[in-house]
């Protein structure tokens, strides 16, 4: 099959920009789609063609399968790249693309459906000989509380949604008498978020490391692993900081065993294209368990790219066009260490509540080993319609210590004005002795409330004034003072800037 001549990117933000850049470098014509709030977003300006989805909410724009396919056919696109989120793991969308004669850049609908169901995917893992966390059958409202299964799994345990992820439909249960309420509330949340209220019980591992392996598979069945990423710094079960190699894998024997399990899982699922197999590693015993497999490119793929010098989007596209993998497993050699910090418009001192507003200043850092994947620009409105992630800041270094140092420097020189961000929290987290020592787990944030304690107001005010004065000198005081006056009216003096920049 010949390479595609035109591809529509069915997404927004930094992942849309990221995909468009690679497609254009490959000589492929690109098409963007956008909602009303995103009319002036960077991905719209970057694409060769851009078409309005007419609407503001995700449901009436980026999740509208019919609109996207109609536009793809109208503009003459041959394939659709879904990015991540939205329709990326929607088997119906993948099927709709095939029915319309479009290539969906990702795995088959059957594979997406299999891996989207945590129960079925665990069954596939067991069939492949991959260790899994002990779990129960599914439960729906009206079923009897599975007390007998609690005895088998033992407390503490997790109630988890059978479909979906991102921490929604998940509850920790430490006492048997709390189980019934946890089942009911988790099921309601899962039903609202995923349209599927099924939940199940799973053994809870208190000191767990979240380690995932990137895999690459073509239509011939050839499957490679692209080494691991550590994703244990999380808030509300959602990743904030990722790194590779993982400091949790202290010997090559464990790494090789997990890599072999990742490949076996992908092959068991009949996987094609780029995917990720996620594991929990018990920090106390060193045992690992299959968690889930994501049938899409991951948010954190840049750190794999930086250490392996591979373009994951290019491989996605080549495999979707029918090309076979030309690499061997021996070709996969990691160089150095890379970290990724997710930059969110949120207030880490108010339970990470989302922040909205206009980006009055957006001046990303640069320097040796620094990469920024961003989908926003100065002057852009940050709304409540979509996920609050603004960008991904990546730092590469020849070793872990230098990568952390470069990341800290980059975060310190990344002033943002107009919305509150989590940059100050990231500075605190990466400088924490537990993180620096590599001895952290998924409970890292919860165990250290000082990370989210409100900074001293005097320190913040002094820091804000210093940064603001530099900004005025560079940009003209009249304009900036007028803009910051609007911020004062709505947020309080310099709130967005001060909380964004300083710990």
Secondary structure, 3 states (H helix, E strand, C coil): CCCCCEEEECCCHHHHHHHHHHHHHCCCEEEEEECHHHCCCHHHHHCCEEEECCCCCCCCCCCCHHHHHHHHHHHCCCEEECCCCCCCCCHHHHHHHHHCCCEECCCCHHHHHHHHEHHHHHHHHHHCCCCECCEEEEECCCCCCCHHHHHHHCCCEEEEECECCCCCCCEEECCHHHHHHHHHHHHHHHHHHHCCCCEEEEECCCCEEEEEEEEEECCCCCEEEEEEEEEEEEECCEEEEEEECCCCCCCHHHHHHHHHHHHHHHHHCCCCEEEEEEEEEECCCCCEEEEEEECCCCCCHHHHHHHHCCCHHHHHHHHHCCCCCCCCHHHCCCCCEEEEEEEECEECCCCCEECCEECCEECCCCCCCEEEEECCCCCCEECCCCCCEEEEEEEEECCHHHHHHHHHHHHHCCCEECCCCCHHHHHHHHHCHHHHCCCCCCCHHHHCHHHHCCCCHHHHHHHHHHHHHHHHHHHCHHHHHHHHHHHHHHHCCCHHHHHHHCC
